[in-house]
Amino acid sequence: MTKAAAHFDAETIALKKAALNEAWNCLSPKLQATMLKSTSLAERILKSATEGERDRERLREAALADLAA
């Protein structure tokens, strides 16, 4: 069974982008060097947003979950 694509309005896209940038800035330079901003963190934010999360701080925390900064 294929999942339906999620569609986000402009406000939600802006929230996800802000959460991604904030999460990235929370990482140590060493950890930033070992991961791709646009994949690891963004995938976690997208998953949370797809599940209905719209709070920027909770999206950021979802991106950082299980990562050592």
Contacts in CASP RR format, 6 or more apart in sequence:
PFRMAT RR
TARGET T0000
AUTHOR 0000-0000-0000
METHOD contacts of the structure
MODEL  1
MTKAAAHFDAETIALKKAALNEAWNCLSPKLQATMLKSTSLAERILKSAT
EGERDRERLREAALADLAA
6 46 0 8 1.000
6 49 0 8 1.000
6 50 0 8 1.000
8 16 0 8 1.000
8 49 0 8 1.000
12 49 0 8 1.000
12 54 0 8 1.000
15 49 0 8 1.000
15 54 0 8 1.000
15 56 0 8 1.000
15 59 0 8 1.000
16 42 0 8 1.000
16 45 0 8 1.000
16 46 0 8 1.000
16 49 0 8 1.000
16 59 0 8 1.000
18 56 0 8 1.000
19 45 0 8 1.000
19 56 0 8 1.000
19 57 0 8 1.000
19 59 0 8 1.000
19 60 0 8 1.000
19 63 0 8 1.000
20 37 0 8 1.000
20 41 0 8 1.000
20 42 0 8 1.000
20 45 0 8 1.000
20 63 0 8 1.000
22 56 0 8 1.000
22 60 0 8 1.000
23 41 0 8 1.000
23 45 0 8 1.000
23 60 0 8 1.000
23 63 0 8 1.000
23 64 0 8 1.000
24 32 0 8 1.000
24 37 0 8 1.000
24 41 0 8 1.000
26 60 0 8 1.000
26 64 0 8 1.000
26 69 0 8 1.000
27 35 0 8 1.000
27 64 0 8 1.000
27 67 0 8 1.000
27 69 0 8 1.000
28 69 0 8 1.000
31 67 0 8 1.000
31 68 0 8 1.000
31 69 0 8 1.000
35 41 0 8 1.000
41 63 0 8 1.000
41 64 0 8 1.000
42 63 0 8 1.000
44 62 0 8 1.000
44 63 0 8 1.000
44 65 0 8 1.000
45 59 0 8 1.000
45 60 0 8 1.000
45 62 0 8 1.000
45 63 0 8 1.000
47 62 0 8 1.000
48 58 0 8 1.000
48 59 0 8 1.000
48 62 0 8 1.000
48 63 0 8 1.000
49 59 0 8 1.000
53 59 0 8 1.000
53 62 0 8 1.000
END
